[in-house]
Amino acid sequence: MAAVIGCLALLPGVSRSETIGTTAELLGNKGALAYVFSPPMMTALFRLGADEDKKFGLQLDCKTQYQVKPSR
């Protein structure tokens, strides 16, 4: 197991992270923007928002599914 982890550590580009601190930085970073607005991330953000609404007792009587429309 340690050998596998050691080999993975030698591969370039396996893992990469960035820190974005402002909206302007996000809007200027096409890769990060594409990631944030990707369908999987939008689904995750929708679920988080719906869960928070439930915690605060909001939107409990909706007859249809929530609509999420991100803005930039």
mmCIF file as Biopython writes it, N, C-alpha, C and O atoms, coordinates in Angstrom:
data_model
#
loop_
_atom_site.group_PDB
_atom_site.id
_atom_site.type_symbol
_atom_site.label_atom_id
_atom_site.label_alt_id
_atom_site.label_comp_id
_atom_site.label_asym_id
_atom_site.label_entity_id
_atom_site.label_seq_id
_atom_site.pdbx_PDB_ins_code
_atom_site.Cartn_x
_atom_site.Cartn_y
_atom_site.Cartn_z
_atom_site.occupancy
_atom_site.B_iso_or_equiv
_atom_site.auth_seq_id
_atom_site.auth_asym_id
_atom_site.pdbx_PDB_model_num
ATOM 1   N N  . MET A ? 1  ? 0.818   -1.188 0.000   1.0 0.0 1  A 1 
ATOM 2   C CA . MET A ? 1  ? 0.000   0.000  0.000   1.0 0.0 1  A 1 
ATOM 3   C C  . MET A ? 1  ? 0.870   1.263  0.000   1.0 0.0 1  A 1 
ATOM 4   O O  . MET A ? 1  ? 0.585   2.215  -0.726  1.0 0.0 1  A 1 
ATOM 5   N N  . ALA A ? 2  ? 1.910   1.267  0.801   1.0 0.0 2  A 1 
ATOM 6   C CA . ALA A ? 2  ? 2.789   2.428  0.855   1.0 0.0 2  A 1 
ATOM 7   C C  . ALA A ? 2  ? 3.477   2.653  -0.483  1.0 0.0 2  A 1 
ATOM 8   O O  . ALA A ? 2  ? 3.732   3.793  -0.870  1.0 0.0 2  A 1 
ATOM 9   N N  . ALA A ? 3  ? 3.780   1.564  -1.194  1.0 0.0 3  A 1 
ATOM 10  C CA . ALA A ? 3  ? 4.418   1.684  -2.503  1.0 0.0 3  A 1 
ATOM 11  C C  . ALA A ? 3  ? 3.478   2.336  -3.506  1.0 0.0 3  A 1 
ATOM 12  O O  . ALA A ? 3  ? 3.912   3.143  -4.328  1.0 0.0 3  A 1 
ATOM 13  N N  . VAL A ? 4  ? 2.202   1.996  -3.447  1.0 0.0 4  A 1 
ATOM 14  C CA . VAL A ? 4  ? 1.218   2.588  -4.356  1.0 0.0 4  A 1 
ATOM 15  C C  . VAL A ? 4  ? 1.083   4.075  -4.091  1.0 0.0 4  A 1 
ATOM 16  O O  . VAL A ? 4  ? 1.063   4.877  -5.024  1.0 0.0 4  A 1 
ATOM 17  N N  . ILE A ? 5  ? 0.991   4.444  -2.825  1.0 0.0 5  A 1 
ATOM 18  C CA . ILE A ? 5  ? 0.877   5.860  -2.470  1.0 0.0 5  A 1 
ATOM 19  C C  . ILE A ? 5  ? 2.132   6.613  -2.896  1.0 0.0 5  A 1 
ATOM 20  O O  . ILE A ? 5  ? 2.045   7.737  -3.392  1.0 0.0 5  A 1 
ATOM 21  N N  . GLY A ? 6  ? 3.296   5.998  -2.705  1.0 0.0 6  A 1 
ATOM 22  C CA . GLY A ? 6  ? 4.542   6.631  -3.121  1.0 0.0 6  A 1 
ATOM 23  C C  . GLY A ? 6  ? 4.608   6.848  -4.621  1.0 0.0 6  A 1 
ATOM 24  O O  . GLY A ? 6  ? 5.087   7.887  -5.077  1.0 0.0 6  A 1 
ATOM 25  N N  . CYS A ? 7  ? 4.130   5.875  -5.397  1.0 0.0 7  A 1 
ATOM 26  C CA . CYS A ? 7  ? 4.120   6.013  -6.863  1.0 0.0 7  A 1 
ATOM 27  C C  . CYS A ? 7  ? 3.146   7.090  -7.300  1.0 0.0 7  A 1 
ATOM 28  O O  . CYS A ? 7  ? 3.444   7.855  -8.217  1.0 0.0 7  A 1 
ATOM 29  N N  . LEU A ? 8  ? 1.993   7.163  -6.664  1.0 0.0 8  A 1 
ATOM 30  C CA . LEU A ? 8  ? 1.012   8.189  -7.022  1.0 0.0 8  A 1 
ATOM 31  C C  . LEU A ? 8  ? 1.545   9.586  -6.736  1.0 0.0 8  A 1 
ATOM 32  O O  . LEU A ? 8  ? 1.239   10.531 -7.463  1.0 0.0 8  A 1 
ATOM 33  N N  . ALA A ? 9  ? 2.327   9.717  -5.694  1.0 0.0 9  A 1 
ATOM 34  C CA . ALA A ? 9  ? 2.892   11.024 -5.346  1.0 0.0 9  A 1 
ATOM 35  C C  . ALA A ? 9  ? 3.862   11.516 -6.420  1.0 0.0 9  A 1 
ATOM 36  O O  . ALA A ? 9  ? 4.081   12.720 -6.553  1.0 0.0 9  A 1 
ATOM 37  N N  . LEU A ? 10 ? 4.443   10.593 -7.184  1.0 0.0 10 A 1 
ATOM 38  C CA . LEU A ? 10 ? 5.402   10.966 -8.214  1.0 0.0 10 A 1 
ATOM 39  C C  . LEU A ? 10 ? 4.745   11.392 -9.520  1.0 0.0 10 A 1 
ATOM 40  O O  . LEU A ? 10 ? 5.400   11.989 -10.374 1.0 0.0 10 A 1 
ATOM 41  N N  . LEU A ? 11 ? 3.455   11.091 -9.688  1.0 0.0 11 A 1 
ATOM 42  C CA . LEU A ? 11 ? 2.769   11.430 -10.933 1.0 0.0 11 A 1 
ATOM 43  C C  . LEU A ? 11 ? 2.432   12.916 -10.964 1.0 0.0 11 A 1 
ATOM 44  O O  . LEU A ? 11 ? 1.805   13.432 -10.038 1.0 0.0 11 A 1 
ATOM 45  N N  . PRO A ? 12 ? 2.842   13.601 -12.017 1.0 0.0 12 A 1 
ATOM 46  C CA . PRO A ? 12 ? 2.521   15.024 -12.106 1.0 0.0 12 A 1 
ATOM 47  C C  . PRO A ? 12 ? 1.057   15.231 -12.491 1.0 0.0 12 A 1 
ATOM 48  O O  . PRO A ? 12 ? 0.502   14.481 -13.294 1.0 0.0 12 A 1 
ATOM 49  N N  . GLY A ? 13 ? 0.449   16.247 -11.913 1.0 0.0 13 A 1 
ATOM 50  C CA . GLY A ? 13 ? -0.902  16.615 -12.297 1.0 0.0 13 A 1 
ATOM 51  C C  . GLY A ? 13 ? -2.002  15.721 -11.762 1.0 0.0 13 A 1 
ATOM 52  O O  . GLY A ? 13 ? -3.148  15.837 -12.197 1.0 0.0 13 A 1 
ATOM 53  N N  . VAL A ? 14 ? -1.690  14.835 -10.834 1.0 0.0 14 A 1 
ATOM 54  C CA . VAL A ? 14 ? -2.725  13.956 -10.289 1.0 0.0 14 A 1 
ATOM 55  C C  . VAL A ? 14 ? -3.694  14.759 -9.439  1.0 0.0 14 A 1 
ATOM 56  O O  . VAL A ? 14 ? -4.901  14.518 -9.469  1.0 0.0 14 A 1 
ATOM 57  N N  . SER A ? 15 ? -3.178  15.696 -8.694  1.0 0.0 15 A 1 
ATOM 58  C CA . SER A ? 15 ? -4.020  16.494 -7.820  1.0 0.0 15 A 1 
ATOM 59  C C  . SER A ? 15 ? -3.593  17.954 -7.923  1.0 0.0 15 A 1 
ATOM 60  O O  . SER A ? 15 ? -2.404  18.272 -7.935  1.0 0.0 15 A 1 
ATOM 61  N N  . ARG A ? 16 ? -4.578  18.823 -7.997  1.0 0.0 16 A 1 
ATOM 62  C CA . ARG A ? 16 ? -4.271  20.242 -8.104  1.0 0.0 16 A 1 
ATOM 63  C C  . ARG A ? 16 ? -5.367  21.020 -7.401  1.0 0.0 16 A 1 
ATOM 64  O O  . ARG A ? 16 ? -6.544  20.695 -7.551  1.0 0.0 16 A 1 
ATOM 65  N N  . SER A ? 17 ? -5.014  22.017 -6.654  1.0 0.0 17 A 1 
ATOM 66  C CA . SER A ? 17 ? -6.023  22.838 -5.997  1.0 0.0 17 A 1 
ATOM 67  C C  . SER A ? 17 ? -5.661  24.305 -6.157  1.0 0.0 17 A 1 
ATOM 68  O O  . SER A ? 17 ? -4.502  24.663 -6.367  1.0 0.0 17 A 1 
ATOM 69  N N  . GLU A ? 18 ? -6.668  25.130 -6.055  1.0 0.0 18 A 1 
ATOM 70  C CA . GLU A ? 18 ? -6.479  26.568 -6.139  1.0 0.0 18 A 1 
ATOM 71  C C  . GLU A ? 18 ? -7.311  27.219 -5.052  1.0 0.0 18 A 1 
ATOM 72  O O  . GLU A ? 18 ? -8.317  26.664 -4.609  1.0 0.0 18 A 1 
ATOM 73  N N  . THR A ? 19 ? -6.895  28.375 -4.635  1.0 0.0 19 A 1 
ATOM 74  C CA . THR A ? 19 ? -7.662  29.150 -3.680  1.0 0.0 19 A 1 
ATOM 75  C C  . THR A ? 19 ? -8.156  30.399 -4.382  1.0 0.0 19 A 1 
ATOM 76  O O  . THR A ? 19 ? -7.380  31.148 -4.975  1.0 0.0 19 A 1 
ATOM 77  N N  . ILE A ? 20 ? -9.450  30.608 -4.305  1.0 0.0 20 A 1 
ATOM 78  C CA . ILE A ? 20 ? -10.074 31.777 -4.913  1.0 0.0 20 A 1 
ATOM 79  C C  . ILE A ? 20 ? -10.781 32.520 -3.798  1.0 0.0 20 A 1 
ATOM 80  O O  . ILE A ? 20 ? -11.635 31.958 -3.113  1.0 0.0 20 A 1 
ATOM 81  N N  . GLY A ? 21 ? -10.429 33.778 -3.616  1.0 0.0 21 A 1 
ATOM 82  C CA . GLY A ? 21 ? -10.941 34.529 -2.475  1.0 0.0 21 A 1 
ATOM 83  C C  . GLY A ? 21 ? -12.002 35.561 -2.782  1.0 0.0 21 A 1 
ATOM 84  O O  . GLY A ? 21 ? -12.675 36.049 -1.874  1.0 0.0 21 A 1 
ATOM 85  N N  . THR A ? 22 ? -12.161 35.900 -4.051  1.0 0.0 22 A 1 
ATOM 86  C CA . THR A ? 22 ? -13.151 36.928 -4.397  1.0 0.0 22 A 1 
ATOM 87  C C  . THR A ? 22 ? -13.940 36.502 -5.625  1.0 0.0 22 A 1 
ATOM 88  O O  . THR A ? 22 ? -13.522 35.616 -6.370  1.0 0.0 22 A 1 
ATOM 89  N N  . THR A ? 23 ? -15.065 37.133 -5.821  1.0 0.0 23 A 1 
ATOM 90  C CA . THR A ? 23 ? -15.866 36.879 -7.009  1.0 0.0 23 A 1 
ATOM 91  C C  . THR A ? 23 ? -15.088 37.250 -8.263  1.0 0.0 23 A 1 
ATOM 92  O O  . THR A ? 23 ? -15.172 36.557 -9.277  1.0 0.0 23 A 1 
ATOM 93  N N  . ALA A ? 24 ? -14.336 38.334 -8.197  1.0 0.0 24 A 1 
ATOM 94  C CA . ALA A ? 24 ? -13.544 38.764 -9.354  1.0 0.0 24 A 1 
ATOM 95  C C  . ALA A ? 24 ? -12.516 37.701 -9.732  1.0 0.0 24 A 1 
ATOM 96  O O  . ALA A ? 24 ? -12.294 37.441 -10.915 1.0 0.0 24 A 1 
ATOM 97  N N  . GLU A ? 25 ? -11.885 37.082 -8.719  1.0 0.0 25 A 1 
ATOM 98  C CA . GLU A ? 25 ? -10.924 36.014 -9.003  1.0 0.0 25 A 1 
ATOM 99  C C  . GLU A ? 25 ? -11.620 34.811 -9.639  1.0 0.0 25 A 1 
ATOM 100 O O  . GLU A ? 25 ? -11.081 34.200 -10.562 1.0 0.0 25 A 1 
ATOM 101 N N  . LEU A ? 26 ? -12.806 34.470 -9.156  1.0 0.0 26 A 1 
ATOM 102 C CA . LEU A ? 26 ? -13.552 33.355 -9.733  1.0 0.0 26 A 1 
ATOM 103 C C  . LEU A ? 26 ? -13.912 33.653 -11.183 1.0 0.0 26 A 1 
ATOM 104 O O  . LEU A ? 26 ? -13.724 32.809 -12.059 1.0 0.0 26 A 1 
ATOM 105 N N  . LEU A ? 27 ? -14.421 34.836 -11.432 1.0 0.0 27 A 1 
ATOM 106 C CA . LEU A ? 27 ? -14.823 35.187 -12.800 1.0 0.0 27 A 1 
ATOM 107 C C  . LEU A ? 27 ? -13.641 35.236 -13.748 1.0 0.0 27 A 1 
ATOM 108 O O  . LEU A ? 27 ? -13.813 35.045 -14.952 1.0 0.0 27 A 1 
ATOM 109 N N  . GLY A ? 28 ? -12.447 35.487 -13.237 1.0 0.0 28 A 1 
ATOM 110 C CA . GLY A ? 28 ? -11.255 35.532 -14.070 1.0 0.0 28 A 1 
ATOM 111 C C  . GLY A ? 28 ? -10.591 34.173 -14.270 1.0 0.0 28 A 1 
ATOM 112 O O  . GLY A ? 28 ? -9.610  34.075 -15.008 1.0 0.0 28 A 1 
ATOM 113 N N  . ASN A ? 29 ? -11.098 33.137 -13.637 1.0 0.0 29 A 1 
ATOM 114 C CA . ASN A ? 29 ? -10.497 31.814 -13.715 1.0 0.0 29 A 1 
ATOM 115 C C  . ASN A ? 29 ? -11.462 30.873 -14.433 1.0 0.0 29 A 1 
ATOM 116 O O  . ASN A ? 29 ? -12.385 30.338 -13.819 1.0 0.0 29 A 1 
ATOM 117 N N  . LYS A ? 30 ? -11.249 30.675 -15.721 1.0 0.0 30 A 1 
ATOM 118 C CA . LYS A ? 30 ? -12.184 29.890 -16.535 1.0 0.0 30 A 1 
ATOM 119 C C  . LYS A ? 30 ? -12.334 28.451 -16.053 1.0 0.0 30 A 1 
ATOM 120 O O  . LYS A ? 30 ? -13.432 27.896 -16.083 1.0 0.0 30 A 1 
ATOM 121 N N  . GLY A ? 31 ? -11.233 27.843 -15.606 1.0 0.0 31 A 1 
ATOM 122 C CA . GLY A ? 31 ? -11.301 26.464 -15.121 1.0 0.0 31 A 1 
ATOM 123 C C  . GLY A ? 31 ? -12.147 26.338 -13.865 1.0 0.0 31 A 1 
ATOM 124 O O  . GLY A ? 31 ? -12.990 25.448 -13.760 1.0 0.0 31 A 1 
ATOM 125 N N  . ALA A ? 32 ? -11.915 27.238 -12.912 1.0 0.0 32 A 1 
ATOM 126 C CA . ALA A ? 32 ? -12.682 27.209 -11.664 1.0 0.0 32 A 1 
ATOM 127 C C  . ALA A ? 32 ? -14.148 27.534 -11.925 1.0 0.0 32 A 1 
ATOM 128 O O  . ALA A ? 32 ? -15.040 26.924 -11.335 1.0 0.0 32 A 1 
ATOM 129 N N  . LEU A ? 33 ? -14.389 28.483 -12.799 1.0 0.0 33 A 1 
ATOM 130 C CA . LEU A ? 33 ? -15.762 28.866 -13.134 1.0 0.0 33 A 1 
ATOM 131 C C  . LEU A ? 33 ? -16.513 27.700 -13.781 1.0 0.0 33 A 1 
ATOM 132 O O  . LEU A ? 33 ? -17.672 27.444 -13.457 1.0 0.0 33 A 1 
ATOM 133 N N  . ALA A ? 34 ? -15.848 27.003 -14.688 1.0 0.0 34 A 1 
ATOM 134 C CA . ALA A ? 34 ? -16.465 25.841 -15.330 1.0 0.0 34 A 1 
ATOM 135 C C  . ALA A ? 34 ? -16.777 24.755 -14.305 1.0 0.0 34 A 1 
ATOM 136 O O  . ALA A ? 34 ? -17.809 24.089 -14.385 1.0 0.0 34 A 1 
ATOM 137 N N  . TYR A ? 35 ? -15.872 24.584 -13.341 1.0 0.0 35 A 1 
ATOM 138 C CA . TYR A ? 35 ? -16.094 23.580 -12.304 1.0 0.0 35 A 1 
ATOM 139 C C  . TYR A ? 35 ? -17.282 23.952 -11.420 1.0 0.0 35 A 1 
ATOM 140 O O  . TYR A ? 35 ? -18.155 23.121 -11.171 1.0 0.0 35 A 1 
ATOM 141 N N  . VAL A ? 36 ? -17.316 25.190 -10.949 1.0 0.0 36 A 1 
ATOM 142 C CA . VAL A ? 36 ? -18.389 25.618 -10.051 1.0 0.0 36 A 1 
ATOM 143 C C  . VAL A ? 36 ? -19.751 25.523 -10.734 1.0 0.0 36 A 1 
ATOM 144 O O  . VAL A ? 36 ? -20.733 25.140 -10.098 1.0 0.0 36 A 1 
ATOM 145 N N  . PHE A ? 37 ? -19.821 25.864 -12.009 1.0 0.0 37 A 1 
ATOM 146 C CA . PHE A ? 37 ? -21.094 25.856 -12.713 1.0 0.0 37 A 1 
ATOM 147 C C  . PHE A ? 37 ? -21.349 24.557 -13.481 1.0 0.0 37 A 1 
ATOM 148 O O  . PHE A ? 37 ? -22.258 24.501 -14.309 1.0 0.0 37 A 1 
ATOM 149 N N  . SER A ? 38 ? -20.566 23.525 -13.219 1.0 0.0 38 A 1 
ATOM 150 C CA . SER A ? 38 ? -20.777 22.232 -13.868 1.0 0.0 38 A 1 
ATOM 151 C C  . SER A ? 38 ? -22.028 21.567 -13.305 1.0 0.0 38 A 1 
ATOM 152 O O  . SER A ? 38 ? -22.400 21.827 -12.161 1.0 0.0 38 A 1 
ATOM 153 N N  . PRO A ? 39 ? -22.685 20.706 -14.095 1.0 0.0 39 A 1 
ATOM 154 C CA . PRO A ? 39 ? -23.904 20.041 -13.606 1.0 0.0 39 A 1 
ATOM 155 C C  . PRO A ? 39 ? -23.734 19.299 -12.278 1.0 0.0 39 A 1 
ATOM 156 O O  . PRO A ? 39 ? -24.620 19.401 -11.430 1.0 0.0 39 A 1 
ATOM 157 N N  . PRO A ? 40 ? -22.642 18.557 -12.050 1.0 0.0 40 A 1 
ATOM 158 C CA . PRO A ? 40 ? -22.519 17.892 -10.745 1.0 0.0 40 A 1 
ATOM 159 C C  . PRO A ? 40 ? -22.437 18.877 -9.571  1.0 0.0 40 A 1 
ATOM 160 O O  . PRO A ? 40 ? -23.025 18.641 -8.516  1.0 0.0 40 A 1 
ATOM 161 N N  . MET A ? 41 ? -21.703 19.984 -9.764  1.0 0.0 41 A 1 
ATOM 162 C CA . MET A ? 41 ? -21.600 20.965 -8.679  1.0 0.0 41 A 1 
ATOM 163 C C  . MET A ? 41 ? -22.912 21.694 -8.464  1.0 0.0 41 A 1 
ATOM 164 O O  . MET A ? 41 ? -23.281 21.973 -7.323  1.0 0.0 41 A 1 
ATOM 165 N N  . MET A ? 42 ? -23.626 22.010 -9.538  1.0 0.0 42 A 1 
ATOM 166 C CA . MET A ? 42 ? -24.917 22.677 -9.392  1.0 0.0 42 A 1 
ATOM 167 C C  . MET A ? 42 ? -25.900 21.771 -8.659  1.0 0.0 42 A 1 
ATOM 168 O O  . MET A ? 42 ? -26.704 22.248 -7.857  1.0 0.0 42 A 1 
ATOM 169 N N  . THR A ? 43 ? -25.843 20.470 -8.927  1.0 0.0 43 A 1 
ATOM 170 C CA . THR A ? 43 ? -26.701 19.515 -8.217  1.0 0.0 43 A 1 
ATOM 171 C C  . THR A ? 43 ? -26.355 19.500 -6.734  1.0 0.0 43 A 1 
ATOM 172 O O  . THR A ? 43 ? -27.245 19.519 -5.885  1.0 0.0 43 A 1 
ATOM 173 N N  . ALA A ? 44 ? -25.062 19.467 -6.423  1.0 0.0 44 A 1 
ATOM 174 C CA . ALA A ? 44 ? -24.633 19.460 -5.022  1.0 0.0 44 A 1 
ATOM 175 C C  . ALA A ? 44 ? -25.059 20.752 -4.316  1.0 0.0 44 A 1 
ATOM 176 O O  . ALA A ? 44 ? -25.546 20.707 -3.187  1.0 0.0 44 A 1 
ATOM 177 N N  . LEU A ? 45 ? -24.880 21.892 -4.970  1.0 0.0 45 A 1 
ATOM 178 C CA . LEU A ? 45 ? -25.267 23.168 -4.367  1.0 0.0 45 A 1 
ATOM 179 C C  . LEU A ? 45 ? -26.777 23.256 -4.185  1.0 0.0 45 A 1 
ATOM 180 O O  . LEU A ? 45 ? -27.249 23.799 -3.185  1.0 0.0 45 A 1 
ATOM 181 N N  . PHE A ? 46 ? -27.535 22.731 -5.135  1.0 0.0 46 A 1 
ATOM 182 C CA . PHE A ? 46 ? -28.990 22.704 -5.020  1.0 0.0 46 A 1 
ATOM 183 C C  . PHE A ? 46 ? -29.399 21.907 -3.784  1.0 0.0 46 A 1 
ATOM 184 O O  . PHE A ? 46 ? -30.240 22.352 -3.002  1.0 0.0 46 A 1 
ATOM 185 N N  . ARG A ? 47 ? -28.803 20.732 -3.611  1.0 0.0 47 A 1 
ATOM 186 C CA . ARG A ? 47 ? -29.140 19.888 -2.455  1.0 0.0 47 A 1 
ATOM 187 C C  . ARG A ? 47 ? -28.783 20.564 -1.138  1.0 0.0 47 A 1 
ATOM 188 O O  . ARG A ? 47 ? -29.546 20.505 -0.174  1.0 0.0 47 A 1 
ATOM 189 N N  . LEU A ? 48 ? -27.619 21.207 -1.101  1.0 0.0 48 A 1 
ATOM 190 C CA . LEU A ? 48 ? -27.224 21.928 0.111   1.0 0.0 48 A 1 
ATOM 191 C C  . LEU A ? 48 ? -28.201 23.054 0.431   1.0 0.0 48 A 1 
ATOM 192 O O  . LEU A ? 48 ? -28.592 23.237 1.584   1.0 0.0 48 A 1 
ATOM 193 N N  . GLY A ? 49 ? -28.589 23.798 -0.581  1.0 0.0 49 A 1 
ATOM 194 C CA . GLY A ? 49 ? -29.547 24.889 -0.379  1.0 0.0 49 A 1 
ATOM 195 C C  . GLY A ? 49 ? -30.901 24.387 0.093   1.0 0.0 49 A 1 
ATOM 196 O O  . GLY A ? 49 ? -31.502 24.973 0.994   1.0 0.0 49 A 1 
ATOM 197 N N  . ALA A ? 50 ? -31.384 23.308 -0.509  1.0 0.0 50 A 1 
ATOM 198 C CA . ALA A ? 50 ? -32.671 22.738 -0.106  1.0 0.0 50 A 1 
ATOM 199 C C  . ALA A ? 50 ? -32.608 22.235 1.330   1.0 0.0 50 A 1 
ATOM 200 O O  . ALA A ? 50 ? -33.558 22.415 2.091   1.0 0.0 50 A 1 
ATOM 201 N N  . ASP A ? 51 ? -31.494 21.605 1.709   1.0 0.0 51 A 1 
ATOM 202 C CA . ASP A ? 51 ? -31.333 21.135 3.090   1.0 0.0 51 A 1 
ATOM 203 C C  . ASP A ? 51 ? -31.327 22.305 4.071   1.0 0.0 51 A 1 
ATOM 204 O O  . ASP A ? 51 ? -31.930 22.218 5.140   1.0 0.0 51 A 1 
ATOM 205 N N  . GLU A ? 52 ? -30.659 23.387 3.719   1.0 0.0 52 A 1 
ATOM 206 C CA . GLU A ? 52 ? -30.641 24.560 4.596   1.0 0.0 52 A 1 
ATOM 207 C C  . GLU A ? 52 ? -32.031 25.167 4.708   1.0 0.0 52 A 1 
ATOM 208 O O  . GLU A ? 52 ? -32.432 25.578 5.797   1.0 0.0 52 A 1 
ATOM 209 N N  . ASP A ? 53 ? -32.776 25.234 3.611   1.0 0.0 53 A 1 
ATOM 210 C CA . ASP A ? 53 ? -34.151 25.745 3.667   1.0 0.0 53 A 1 
ATOM 211 C C  . ASP A ? 53 ? -34.982 24.928 4.646   1.0 0.0 53 A 1 
ATOM 212 O O  . ASP A ? 53 ? -35.759 25.484 5.422   1.0 0.0 53 A 1 
ATOM 213 N N  . LYS A ? 54 ? -34.820 23.616 4.612   1.0 0.0 54 A 1 
ATOM 214 C CA . LYS A ? 54 ? -35.573 22.753 5.531   1.0 0.0 54 A 1 
ATOM 215 C C  . LYS A ? 54 ? -35.198 23.050 6.981   1.0 0.0 54 A 1 
ATOM 216 O O  . LYS A ? 54 ? -36.067 23.096 7.852   1.0 0.0 54 A 1 
ATOM 217 N N  . LYS A ? 55 ? -33.907 23.252 7.241   1.0 0.0 55 A 1 
ATOM 218 C CA . LYS A ? 55 ? -33.457 23.551 8.599   1.0 0.0 55 A 1 
ATOM 219 C C  . LYS A ? 55 ? -34.093 24.828 9.134   1.0 0.0 55 A 1 
ATOM 220 O O  . LYS A ? 55 ? -34.416 24.923 10.318  1.0 0.0 55 A 1 
ATOM 221 N N  . PHE A ? 56 ? -34.270 25.807 8.250   1.0 0.0 56 A 1 
ATOM 222 C CA . PHE A ? 56 ? -34.825 27.089 8.661   1.0 0.0 56 A 1 
ATOM 223 C C  . PHE A ? 56 ? -36.339 27.172 8.479   1.0 0.0 56 A 1 
ATOM 224 O O  . PHE A ? 56 ? -36.938 28.219 8.726   1.0 0.0 56 A 1 
ATOM 225 N N  . GLY A ? 57 ? -36.960 26.074 8.047   1.0 0.0 57 A 1 
ATOM 226 C CA . GLY A ? 57 ? -38.409 26.048 7.889   1.0 0.0 57 A 1 
ATOM 227 C C  . GLY A ? 57 ? -38.901 26.839 6.688   1.0 0.0 57 A 1 
ATOM 228 O O  . GLY A ? 57 ? -40.031 27.327 6.691   1.0 0.0 57 A 1 
ATOM 229 N N  . LEU A ? 58 ? -38.075 26.971 5.666   1.0 0.0 58 A 1 
ATOM 230 C CA . LEU A ? 58 ? -38.448 27.725 4.461   1.0 0.0 58 A 1 
ATOM 231 C C  . LEU A ? 58 ? -38.885 26.782 3.346   1.0 0.0 58 A 1 
ATOM 232 O O  . LEU A ? 58 ? -38.415 25.647 3.278   1.0 0.0 58 A 1 
ATOM 233 N N  . GLN A ? 59 ? -39.752 27.226 2.499   1.0 0.0 59 A 1 
ATOM 234 C CA . GLN A ? 59 ? -40.161 26.507 1.290   1.0 0.0 59 A 1 
ATOM 235 C C  . GLN A ? 59 ? -40.721 25.112 1.591   1.0 0.0 59 A 1 
ATOM 236 O O  . GLN A ? 59 ? -40.455 24.173 0.840   1.0 0.0 59 A 1 
ATOM 237 N N  . LEU A ? 60 ? -41.473 24.964 2.650   1.0 0.0 60 A 1 
ATOM 238 C CA . LEU A ? 60 ? -41.990 23.651 3.013   1.0 0.0 60 A 1 
ATOM 239 C C  . LEU A ? 60 ? -43.252 23.276 2.238   1.0 0.0 60 A 1 
ATOM 240 O O  . LEU A ? 60 ? -43.592 22.096 2.156   1.0 0.0 60 A 1 
ATOM 241 N N  . ASP A ? 61 ? -43.944 24.251 1.673   1.0 0.0 61 A 1 
ATOM 242 C CA . ASP A ? 61 ? -45.216 23.966 1.010   1.0 0.0 61 A 1 
ATOM 243 C C  . ASP A ? 61 ? -45.150 24.079 -0.515  1.0 0.0 61 A 1 
ATOM 244 O O  . ASP A ? 61 ? -46.175 24.306 -1.157  1.0 0.0 61 A 1 
ATOM 245 N N  . CYS A ? 62 ? -43.983 23.927 -1.091  1.0 0.0 62 A 1 
ATOM 246 C CA . CYS A ? 62 ? -43.835 24.024 -2.548  1.0 0.0 62 A 1 
ATOM 247 C C  . CYS A ? 62 ? -44.562 22.867 -3.228  1.0 0.0 62 A 1 
ATOM 248 O O  . CYS A ? 62 ? -44.448 21.716 -2.806  1.0 0.0 62 A 1 
ATOM 249 N N  . LYS A ? 63 ? -45.297 23.180 -4.269  1.0 0.0 63 A 1 
ATOM 250 C CA . LYS A ? 63 ? -46.005 22.155 -5.040  1.0 0.0 63 A 1 
ATOM 251 C C  . LYS A ? 63 ? -45.135 21.602 -6.165  1.0 0.0 63 A 1 
ATOM 252 O O  . LYS A ? 63 ? -45.409 20.524 -6.692  1.0 0.0 63 A 1 
ATOM 253 N N  . THR A ? 64 ? -44.093 22.336 -6.528  1.0 0.0 64 A 1 
ATOM 254 C CA . THR A ? 64 ? -43.179 21.893 -7.580  1.0 0.0 64 A 1 
ATOM 255 C C  . THR A ? 64 ? -41.756 21.913 -7.034  1.0 0.0 64 A 1 
ATOM 256 O O  . THR A ? 64 ? -41.494 22.467 -5.966  1.0 0.0 64 A 1 
ATOM 257 N N  . GLN A ? 65 ? -40.842 21.302 -7.783  1.0 0.0 65 A 1 
ATOM 258 C CA . GLN A ? 65 ? -39.435 21.270 -7.368  1.0 0.0 65 A 1 
ATOM 259 C C  . GLN A ? 65 ? -38.838 22.659 -7.454  1.0 0.0 65 A 1 
ATOM 260 O O  . GLN A ? 65 ? -39.219 23.461 -8.307  1.0 0.0 65 A 1 
ATOM 261 N N  . TYR A ? 66 ? -37.908 22.935 -6.573  1.0 0.0 66 A 1 
ATOM 262 C CA . TYR A ? 66 ? -37.198 24.219 -6.585  1.0 0.0 66 A 1 
ATOM 263 C C  . TYR A ? 66 ? -36.558 24.440 -7.946  1.0 0.0 66 A 1 
ATOM 264 O O  . TYR A ? 66 ? -36.218 23.497 -8.660  1.0 0.0 66 A 1 
ATOM 265 N N  . GLN A ? 67 ? -36.407 25.698 -8.279  1.0 0.0 67 A 1 
ATOM 266 C CA . GLN A ? 67 ? -35.652 26.071 -9.472  1.0 0.0 67 A 1 
ATOM 267 C C  . GLN A ? 67 ? -34.387 26.786 -9.020  1.0 0.0 67 A 1 
ATOM 268 O O  . GLN A ? 67 ? -34.449 27.726 -8.227  1.0 0.0 67 A 1 
ATOM 269 N N  . VAL A ? 68 ? -33.261 26.350 -9.516  1.0 0.0 68 A 1 
ATOM 270 C CA . VAL A ? 68 ? -31.991 26.980 -9.174  1.0 0.0 68 A 1 
ATOM 271 C C  . VAL A ? 68 ? -31.420 27.607 -10.435 1.0 0.0 68 A 1 
ATOM 272 O O  . VAL A ? 68 ? -31.187 26.923 -11.432 1.0 0.0 68 A 1 
ATOM 273 N N  . LYS A ? 69 ? -31.200 28.902 -10.384 1.0 0.0 69 A 1 
ATOM 274 C CA . LYS A ? 69 ? -30.648 29.618 -11.524 1.0 0.0 69 A 1 
ATOM 275 C C  . LYS A ? 69 ? -29.456 30.434 -11.031 1.0 0.0 69 A 1 
ATOM 276 O O  . LYS A ? 69 ? -29.625 31.509 -10.456 1.0 0.0 69 A 1 
ATOM 277 N N  . PRO A ? 70 ? -28.249 29.912 -11.260 1.0 0.0 70 A 1 
ATOM 278 C CA . PRO A ? 70 ? -27.073 30.647 -10.775 1.0 0.0 70 A 1 
ATOM 279 C C  . PRO A ? 70 ? -26.885 31.963 -11.524 1.0 0.0 70 A 1 
ATOM 280 O O  . PRO A ? 70 ? -27.234 32.086 -12.699 1.0 0.0 70 A 1 
ATOM 281 N N  . SER A ? 71 ? -26.334 32.927 -10.826 1.0 0.0 71 A 1 
ATOM 282 C CA . SER A ? 71 ? -26.001 34.204 -11.462 1.0 0.0 71 A 1 
ATOM 283 C C  . SER A ? 71 ? -24.500 34.392 -11.354 1.0 0.0 71 A 1 
ATOM 284 O O  . SER A ? 71 ? -23.856 33.844 -10.460 1.0 0.0 71 A 1 
ATOM 285 N N  . ARG A ? 72 ? -23.956 35.163 -12.263 1.0 0.0 72 A 1 
ATOM 286 C CA . ARG A ? 72 ? -22.507 35.388 -12.263 1.0 0.0 72 A 1 
ATOM 287 C C  . ARG A ? 72 ? -22.189 36.795 -11.915 1.0 0.0 72 A 1 
ATOM 288 O O  . ARG A ? 72 ? -21.017 37.168 -11.866 1.0 0.0 72 A 1 
#
